[in-house]
């Protein structure tokens, strides 16, 4: 059981994210995954500071969030899905 949890960050070379063992989501495991995640977080923090119109902020946040989620889904080893424990 513990060895299954230790190997959760190992992915095939073309994938930047590893699926979470429990729940829904993914974790960056390569420098590309971390770079994309850091850029997304920086954008999410900067947009409200740069724009003061709430509708524009929401529109831009959605415009960046949807492609980010699509990229994470495409680059996650096994895709995004609900998981409940290690694969057996």
C-alpha positions as CSV (number, residue, x, y, z in Angstrom):
1,X,0.0,0.0,0.0
2,X,2.7,2.5,0.9
3,X,4.7,1.6,-2.2
4,X,1.7,2.5,-4.3
5,X,1.5,5.9,-2.7
6,X,5.2,6.5,-3.2
7,X,4.9,5.9,-6.9
8,X,2.0,8.3,-7.5
9,X,4.4,11.0,-8.9
10,X,5.8,8.8,-11.6
11,X,4.3,9.4,-15.0
12,X,5.1,8.7,-18.6
13,X,7.4,11.3,-20.2
14,X,4.8,13.1,-22.2
15,X,2.6,13.8,-19.1
16,X,3.2,16.9,-16.9
17,X,0.7,16.0,-14.2
18,X,-0.1,12.9,-12.1
19,X,-3.6,12.2,-11.0
20,X,-4.5,12.5,-7.3
21,X,-4.8,9.2,-5.5
22,X,-8.0,10.2,-3.7
23,X,-10.6,12.6,-5.1
24,X,-10.5,14.6,-8.3
25,X,-7.6,16.6,-9.6
26,X,-3.9,16.4,-10.6
27,X,-0.5,17.4,-9.2
28,X,2.3,18.9,-11.3
29,X,5.2,16.5,-11.5
30,X,7.5,18.0,-14.1
31,X,9.0,21.4,-14.5
32,X,6.6,22.1,-17.4
33,X,3.6,21.3,-15.1
34,X,5.0,23.5,-12.4
35,X,5.7,26.3,-14.8
36,X,2.2,26.3,-16.3
37,X,0.7,26.1,-12.8
38,X,2.8,29.0,-11.5
39,X,1.9,31.1,-14.6
40,X,-1.8,30.4,-14.0
41,X,-1.6,31.3,-10.3
42,X,0.3,34.5,-11.2
43,X,-2.4,35.5,-13.7
44,X,-5.2,34.7,-11.3
45,X,-3.5,37.0,-8.7
46,X,-2.6,39.8,-11.2
47,X,-5.9,40.1,-13.1
48,X,-7.9,41.5,-10.1
49,X,-5.1,43.9,-9.3
50,X,-4.9,45.2,-12.8
51,X,-8.6,45.4,-13.7
52,X,-11.1,47.1,-11.5
53,X,-14.3,46.2,-13.4
54,X,-15.8,43.0,-11.8
55,X,-17.3,41.7,-15.1
56,X,-14.0,42.1,-16.9
57,X,-12.2,40.3,-14.1
58,X,-14.6,37.3,-14.1
59,X,-14.5,37.1,-17.9
60,X,-10.7,37.1,-18.0
61,X,-10.5,34.6,-15.2
62,X,-12.8,32.3,-17.1
63,X,-10.9,32.9,-20.3
64,X,-7.7,31.6,-18.6
65,X,-9.2,28.9,-16.4
66,X,-11.0,26.9,-19.1
67,X,-7.8,26.4,-21.2
68,X,-5.7,25.7,-18.1
69,X,-8.1,22.9,-17.0
70,X,-8.2,21.5,-20.6
71,X,-4.3,21.5,-20.6
72,X,-4.2,19.8,-17.2
73,X,-6.7,17.2,-18.4
74,X,-4.7,16.6,-21.6
75,X,-1.3,16.3,-19.8
76,X,-2.5,14.2,-16.9
77,X,-1.4,10.6,-17.0
78,X,-4.8,8.8,-17.2
79,X,-6.8,12.1,-17.5
80,X,-8.9,13.7,-14.8
81,X,-11.3,11.4,-13.0
82,X,-12.6,10.7,-9.5
83,X,-10.3,8.2,-7.8
84,X,-10.6,6.4,-4.6
85,X,-7.3,4.9,-3.7
86,X,-4.4,3.4,-5.6
87,X,-5.1,1.3,-8.8
88,X,-5.0,-2.4,-8.2
